[in-house]
Amino acid sequence: MTPARGTGGPRAVRIAAGQGFWGDWLEAPYRQVTGGPIDYLMMDYLAEVTMSILQKQKSRDPSLGYAKDFVPLMERILPTVVERGIKVTANAGGVNPQACAQAVADVARRLKLGGRLRIGVVTGDDLLGRLDGLLARGHELRNLDTGRPLSDVRDRVLAANAYLGAWPVVDALRRGADVVITGRVTDTGLTLAPMIHAFDWRPDAWDLLAAGTVAGHTIECGAQCSGGNCLVDWERIPDLANVGYPIVEARPDGTFEIAKHPGTGGRISVAGVTEQLVYEMGDPAAYITPDCIADFTTIRLEQSGKDRVRVSGVRGKPATDKLKVSVAYFYGYKAVGTLVYAWPDAYKKARAADRVLRQRLERLGLEFEAIHTELLGADATHGRLALEQLVVDDLPEVQLRIGVRSPHLPAVERFTREIAPLILNGPPSVTGFAGGRPKPEEIVAYWPALLDKGMVEPCVELVEV
Amino acid sequence: MKRRASKRRVRLAQLAHARSGDKGDTANVGLIALKPEYYTTLVKQVTAARVARHFKGMIRGPVERFELPNLHALNFLLHGALDGGGTISLKTDAQGKVFSTALLRLEVELPR
């Protein structure tokens, strides 16, 4: 454990971010547990769509439905984690936290860690089996964006999960869990829970809970606050190959510092931390979580040392009586095809090919909800804003990228067969079809809603290894 | 000799940096002053209406603006920016990651 900084003052707790999403850098958690002292390792795995993919895997095999990568990753770090007494919080459990915990327990036994590890399992977020009961009792789960009731798409629902907050994770930690594996717990809750546990914060200490929530938001995307994807002065950010993932050094009074292990690359600056604070921000005065409402307009930042930013002043308000619910439902099909056109007139040729293709689709009588064309190298990311400042005649090449979306699979399938013919029967100087015919993809869409808190009961179990 | 204009136009990229992300079909752009003294210029000139005009034809819904004077930052919500958003969207930038730099193309006026 980390020694107290200074004398007599309360001890800081060091919470390290190991994964910002499922698919993040596999080296990061290992480097966090071995690169210097930490007390907690926090790993965020779940995006909205992830739950539906996991639900599908579980329906095929009841022993699946969690982030499978988490298990070999834990195998690699568990010996260090146990030896150093580091605790882990991770929402890798997906829609099957028990199976995930069992898989980690099996690995721990293989590593001869029996008797030295207690795994906490947090469930209760999964509402899929309870949906009809909830709807019947008048919980309409209206879409937060469109206002439509969930009954509109009920027959196409693939997953439904309430976002749990920090408290069930705190419960697991209080009962001695070394590793806490959860289902849909908020990203911020995974960082806030260790602070509540370490400092014994009360459930109505809104400013403190808001501070911990801001800490969680700052590190939940991993290196995105320590030099990754940072626009300010980006060319001079040192050694991204060796980037250090962020560590929160939290104090009982709710102030904290963002730091990283010595000798790592990247940069922790006020500008970079600010970029992360505004990332995916809605109303900054009301950042709503299950635990509190954090007011981001009260945050004070200062550079307190090299690669060290101090955060203070955070104010919070009482939590609402609702939980956010994320429903995943089947929406339809899509496919995206690409071709590359070369100089001269690359831009014009790609535009012409788009026109030809659209005429053919129309004559085939195919109906799409949307046809979307982009010319990569010209307007794909900045649209007409880019074209206004570009001499398109000189472009050395342009990638034509056309996507279609439809409720009907046959229309999308036929579209995928209309790309290749353009190589021989469309505009000239075309290449880049090596990838073959595009594949139609199922679209699983996301339906955000609110549910009364009283309808959801988090559950904490312990697995002794 | 012609008198020089009292104002010069610069791109926002010279005064601010930005990061953007998504929430459903809405893109958010956090715009941050590179120096605290630039913040007033951002507040005065980068209005919700101005940003809506900048992205005209590229987004379907309204633009909302929030102020974070403590961080010398503005947060914009661009509604209907992502062709349905997330998995539905056919856009390369389905998650609105580079609306940030698209906003930095906007021009503002500075005194000479």
Interface residues (C-beta under 8 A of the other chain):
Chain A: E48 V49 D145 N229 L231 V232 A271 T274 E275 Q276 L277 V278 Y279 E280 M281 G282 D283 P284 A285 F296 T297 T298 I299 R300 L301 G313 Y331 K334 V336 A370 H372 E374 L376 A380 T381 H382 G383 R384 L385 Q389 R401 G403 V404 R405 I443 V444 A445 Y446 P448
Chain B: H17 A18 R19 S20 G21 D22 K23 G24 D25 T26 N28 G30 I32 L34 H54 F55 G57 M58 F66 E67 L68 P69 N70 L71 H72 A73 N75 L77 D83 G84 G85 G86 T87 I88 L90 K91 T92 D93 V98 S100 T101 A102 R105
